[in-house]
Amino acid sequence: MKRILLTGFEPFGDQVINPSERLANKLSRTVNGIDQLILPVNFDSAFQTLQKHFESSGSFDVIVMLGQAAGRRHICLERFAHNWMENRKADKTNPVVPAQRILENQPDAVMTSLPVESLRDSLNTWLENDPVSVSLSAGNYVCNNLYFKVLTNIKNTPAVFIHVPLLPEQLKDGETFPTMEFDTQLLVLTAILETLKK
């Protein structure tokens, strides 16, 4: 049985919930072979925390990173990590970061070695409403930053970043972002992890 390192993020901004944290905590109790780790939403310490845990906990066969993405309707498998970061407005965990490369002397983008298209297709054949899609951009914030650093620094372990929609209870009055129920997200992520363990 393969061993998977599964990460989620703490709540950030004015949110008190992060579905990636809830999913990682739940999945570590319901899927065998999962070692979960909750990361700070910080450009520097997110990867540092993951790398330290990875190096001290023995070998993993796969790394799966989860993060929330307001505006996404689907569970999104990120095909690429881009060598670009930006934070236009300071928040509780990160200062303003002007647009810049994450790592010098590295490519503009790195692609996951996992077959995200075939994974999407196989899952959508039996899951209702085609809840899984493949995304070409993980954004410019901490999610993409973490993904790029993992793919460029931990090259011998397959890794993928997965963005999940907001939960209905995260919406404030008047907000109209797409949402997905926790139980639906849990079902999809369980199927993804079980597939990656084969």
N, C-alpha and C positions, 0 to 999 in steps of 0.2 A: 504494500500500500504506500502510495506517495505521501510525502509530508509537505503541507502547504503552510507558508507564512501568510496570514491574512491581516491586513492593516485597515484601520478606519481612522477618522479624524475626530478630534474634540469639537464641540460646538464653537462657532466663531462669530464675530460681528455682534449683532444684537440677538442672535438665535440662542435658544436654550436647548435645542435639539439638533443633533446631526444624525441623519439616518445611517450614515456609514458607520458611526460608532455603535449604534443599536444593532445593526446587522452583524457587524464583526463579533460583538459580544454574544449574540444569540447563536450564530453559526458555529462558534467555537464550542458550544454546548450540544449542538444537534448533529454536527457532521464530524465523523471520526477523522483523525489525522490533521486537524486544524490547530495551529498555534497563532492566537490573535494578539495584536499589538495596537494600542491606540496612540496616535501621534499628535503632537502639537501642530497647530496651523501656523507654521513659521518657516520661512524660506531656508534658514540654516539648520534648525534643530530637528525638523521632520526627517530629513535624510540621516542626520547624525544618529538619531534615536533608532531608526530602522537598521542602519549599518551595525551599530553596537550590538543590538539584539541578534541580528543575523550571525555575526561573528562569534557570539558567546553561546549560542543555543544549538550548535551542531549544524549539520547540513539540512537544507531544504531542497525539495525537488522543484517547487514552483513558488513564486511570489505573486500574490494577488492584492492589489491596493484598491481600496474603495474611497470614493469621495462624493459629496453631493454637488449637484449642478442645477441651480434654479433655471427654469426654462426648458429643461430636457423632458421629453415625454416618455422616453424609453430607457431601459437599462443599456448604457452605451459602452461597448468594448472599444477602448482607444487603440487605434492601430499605430499611431505615431506619438513620440514625445519630441517636442520642438525645443531647440536651443535658444529660447527666448523667454524673458521674464519682465514683468512690469507690475507696478502697484501704484495707481494714480492717486489714491487717497489713503492716508495713514489710517490704520485701524488698531485694535487692541494688541495685536501680536506682530504687526509688521509696519515699518516706516514707509514713507513714500519711496518707491524704487523706480528710477527712470528706466525707460525701455533699454534693454541691454542683453547681451548673450549671457547664458548661465555659466558656461565653461568655454574659455578660449581654447583654440586648437582642437576643437571637437566639431563634428558635422552639424549642419543646420537642423537635422532631424535624425532620429533613430527609430527603427521600426521593431515592434515586438516580434519575437520568433514564434510566438504561439499563433495557430491558425484561426484568427478571430472570425474570418468570413465563414468558414465551414462550421465553426462553433455556433455562430448566429443562425445559420441555416438549419442546422440539426435541431436546435432548441425551438425555433419558431415553427417547426413542422408539427409539434404537439402542444406547445403552450398557446393559450388563447390570446387573440388580438396581437400577435407578433410583437411581444414586449421587448425584444432584444434588437439592437441596431449596432452598426459599426460607425464610429466617429473618426474623423481625420484630424481633430484638434482637441487637446485636453486643456486649452486655454493658455493664459499667461501667468496664472497665479500659482499657489503652492502645489496644487495637484500635478500640474505639468512639470514644475520644478523638481518635485520628488521623483516623478516617473523618469525624467531625463537622467537624473543622477543615478538612479537604480540601473537603468539600461546601459549606462556608460561605465559604471564602476563595479557592477556585479554581473559580469558578462556570461558567466558559465551557468547561471540559473535562469530559466525562462521566467518572464515576468509580464504582467499585464495590469493596466489601470482600468478600472471600471467606474464610470460615473452613474450615479443613481438620481432619480427625480426627488423633488421635495415630497414630504409626507403631507397629507391634507391638513393636519393640525399645525403645521408650520406657517400656514398662510395667515396674514394679518387682514383686517377688514379692508375690503376693496381690492385686494391683490387677486390676480387671475392667472398666476403661474400654473402650468400643468403639474399634476401630482399623481402619485401612485401609492396605493395602500401598502402598509408595511408587510402584511401577509403575502401580497403579490410579489413584492420585492424579495421577500424571504424565499418564496417558492423558486423564483428565477435564479437567485444566487445559489441556492442549494443545488439546483440542476447544473449550474456552471461548475461549481466546485466538484461535484461528483463526476462530471465529465473529465475535468482536468486531472482527477486522481487515477484515472484508468491507465 
